[in-house]
Amino acid sequence: MAQHPVHRICLTSWELLQVFHGPVIPRQGELLLLEKDGRESKYRVERVMYKLTSHDELMATVFVEPA
């Protein structure tokens, strides 16, 4: 079983909201439902930054704002 790369979802202030694994990265403009502090909140993807890790995997940092 292949392990999926690790990505991050952050507020536009770089506050980490969630770490996720998987090949599907949210796109700019999409809505996300995220659970934080036991509550679900809706966020809109503002931008996505990609970085190559030391293991030659593409890691995405997804920046969101409350929707």
Order of alpha helices (4+ residues) and beta strands (2+ residues): beta-beta-beta-beta-beta
